[in-house]
Structure formats: structure tokens, C-alpha cells
Amino acid sequence: MVTIVFSHPWHGSFNKAILDTITAKLAQVNRPYQVIDLYKDNFNPVFTEEELAVYNQGKALDPLITKYHEYIAKSDEMVFIFPNWWNTMPAILKGFFDKVLLKDFAFNYEGGFNPLLKIDKALVITTSEKPSPNFKNAIENGFIGDMLNPVGIRNAKWLTCEGTSKGTDEDRLNFLEKVEKAFE
């Protein structure tokens, strides 16, 4: 099962075109998938005092988190689609990591920090206006190295489209073809 985490509020965006390209390709090749659309789900990325009180127990109070756990538990591949805003991911996606990848679900501390997820493949797709090398450290070391790998989301690859809104239609179409080929 492929779980796609989509983090863009506007469904007229190029990020949504990326999501549509992926879901169409997965449907074409009869590959099961599910989409976590954080904005459409009205996911609240901010911890409440009550949520933080049970965090160290690995508990979640938000039923969406339980739903997301069920999705992730069935996954062998994950895809993250998001724009680079202020040289990082949108706050809603950071909140997803904070609130969903909980102790005793995604990791534990038994004898050190241990990953509990067994997701063998990941694709990180970002869009930006700035050149991709500006985000290399943040994505490859921060997002993939410090956020995905430690919980057991492995073998991540990064695809990025720079100059998203100022680029040409041809550039965007070429990028969508590249995204589609990642699922062949």
C-alpha cells in the first residue's frame, strides 16, 4: 500500500497536479494507495495541553491520528508532497510528524532510539521558487535523514521542481512526467 501525505491547502496548486498525476498512475497500474490530505482533513498540527500530557505515553486524543496510524501501518511505501515555504516544510506537515509519529507507534527508547515502522520505500516531492540546491541539506539531511530514517521509513528519494510558479508550462509538464516515471 502506498500512503501519500499531501500538504498543500490549495487544490488548484501545482502540488495538487503532482498528487493527481501520482494517483492516476497508481490507479493505472492497479497499485493500492491512500491519501492523507492534511488540509482537507482539517488536521490540527498544534499540540494542546491535554495532548502533550499523554504524548510520552504514546497516546493520541485526536481520532484523525488513529486513522493515520491505520493507514501507515498498512503501508510499504510513503510519498510526501509539499512546497518549500521559508526553506522548510509547511507547519501542518511538521505537526504531522510531531503528533502522528508517536512513541510506541513509530519508535521506542528500549536500549536507545529504535525505529518501529517498516516502510521500505519513500518519495519526497517538493516544489519551490528557489533553486533546488538551496534545500539539499534541509531535505536530504533534515527531512530524510533526521525525520524519516529514524522511524523506519527507508530508501527515500527526493524529486524537486524549482521555479514552480515562475517556470514554464513545459518545465512543469516535464516534471510531472518525471513523477509519473517514479511509479513505473
C-alpha positions in Angstrom: 0.0 0.0 0.0 1.3 3.5 -0.9 0.3 6.2 1.6 0.6 9.7 0.2 0.8 12.6 2.7 -0.3 15.7 0.9 0.5 19.1 2.4 -0.9 21.9 0.4 -4.1 24.0 1.1 -5.0 25.0 -2.4 -6.4 22.3 -4.7 -5.6 24.5 -7.7 -1.9 24.3 -7.0 0.9 22.5 -8.9 1.3 20.3 -5.8 -2.3 19.1 -6.4 -1.4 18.4 -10.0 1.5 16.2 -8.7 -0.9 14.4 -6.4 -3.3 13.8 -9.3 -0.5 12.5 -11.5 0.6 10.0 -8.9 -2.9 8.8 -8.0 -3.8 8.4 -11.8 -0.6 6.4 -12.3 -1.2 4.2 -9.3 -4.8 3.5 -10.4 -3.5 2.7 -14.0 -1.1 0.1 -12.7 -3.6 -1.3 -10.1 -1.5 -0.3 -7.1 -3.4 0.3 -4.0 -3.0 3.8 -2.4 -4.5 6.0 0.2 -4.2 9.8 0.6 -3.7 11.7 3.8 -4.7 15.3 2.8 -3.8 17.2 5.9 -5.6 20.4 5.0 -8.7 18.8 3.6 -8.8 16.6 6.8 -8.6 19.8 8.9 -5.7 18.2 10.7 -4.6 20.4 13.7 -0.8 20.4 13.8 -0.7 22.2 17.2 -0.4 20.3 20.4 -3.0 21.1 23.0 -2.0 20.8 26.7 -4.1 17.7 27.0 -2.4 16.0 24.0 1.0 16.9 25.3 0.1 15.4 28.7 -0.3 11.9 27.1 2.5 12.3 24.4 5.2 10.4 26.4 2.7 7.6 26.9 2.4 7.2 23.1 -1.2 8.2 23.2 -3.2 10.4 20.8 -6.5 12.1 21.6 -7.3 13.1 18.1 -9.3 10.4 16.2 -7.5 11.5 12.9 -4.2 10.3 14.4 -5.7 6.9 14.9 -6.9 6.9 11.3 -3.5 7.9 10.1 -1.8 5.2 12.2 -4.1 2.6 10.5 -3.0 4.0 7.1 0.7 4.0 7.9 0.5 0.5 9.4 -0.7 -0.9 6.1 2.0 0.9 4.1 5.1 -0.4 2.4 5.7 2.9 0.6 5.1 6.6 1.6 5.1 9.7 -0.6 5.3 13.2 0.9 4.2 16.1 -1.4 4.8 19.7 -0.1 6.0 23.1 -1.1 9.2 24.6 0.5 8.0 27.6 2.4 10.6 29.7 4.2 13.1 27.0 3.3 11.2 24.2 5.1 8.0 22.2 5.1 4.6 23.7 5.9 3.8 23.8 9.6 1.0 21.3 9.1 3.5 18.7 7.9 5.8 19.3 10.8 2.8 18.9 13.1 2.1 15.6 11.4 5.5 14.3 12.4 5.1 15.7 15.9 1.7 14.3 16.6 1.3 11.2 14.4 4.7 9.5 14.6 4.3 8.7 18.3 6.4 6.7 20.7 5.4 3.0 20.6 4.0 3.5 17.2 6.9 4.9 15.1 9.7 4.5 17.6 10.7 3.4 21.1 13.5 4.1 23.5 14.2 0.5 24.6 18.0 0.4 24.8 18.3 3.6 22.7 16.2 5.1 19.9 14.6 2.4 17.8 12.5 2.7 14.6 9.3 0.7 14.7 7.9 1.4 11.2 8.9 -1.0 8.4 8.4 1.1 5.3 10.8 0.1 2.6 10.5 3.0 0.2 9.7 6.7 0.3 9.5 9.5 -2.2 9.7 13.1 -1.1 8.4 15.6 -3.7 8.9 19.3 -3.1 8.2 22.5 -5.1 9.8 25.9 -4.7 10.7 29.1 -6.4 14.4 28.9 -5.4 17.0 26.6 -6.9 16.9 23.1 -5.5 20.5 23.1 -4.1 19.2 25.7 -1.5 17.1 22.9 0.0 19.5 20.0 -0.3 20.6 20.0 3.3 17.1 20.6 4.7 15.6 17.8 2.7 18.3 15.1 2.4 19.8 15.5 5.9 16.9 17.1 7.9 13.7 15.6 6.4 15.0 12.3 5.1 18.0 11.7 7.5 16.5 13.1 10.7 12.8 12.5 10.3 12.1 9.6 8.0 15.0 7.2 8.6 14.9 7.2 12.4 11.3 5.9 12.5 11.9 3.2 9.8 10.8 5.0 6.6 13.8 3.9 4.4 15.2 4.3 1.0 13.8 7.8 0.4 14.4 9.6 -2.9 13.8 13.3 -3.4 12.3 14.9 -6.5 12.0 18.7 -6.6 10.6 21.2 -9.0 12.1 24.6 -8.8 10.7 27.8 -10.2 7.2 26.3 -9.8 5.1 29.3 -10.4 7.6 31.4 -12.5 8.7 28.5 -14.6 7.3 27.4 -18.0 4.3 25.1 -18.6 6.8 22.9 -20.4 9.0 22.7 -17.3 6.0 21.7 -15.1 4.8 19.1 -17.6 8.3 17.6 -17.8 8.4 17.4 -14.0 5.0 15.6 -13.9 6.4 13.1 -16.4 9.4 12.5 -14.1 7.0 12.0 -11.2 4.9 9.5 -13.2 8.0 7.6 -14.1 8.9 7.2 -10.5 5.9 4.8 -10.2 6.7 2.5 -13.2 
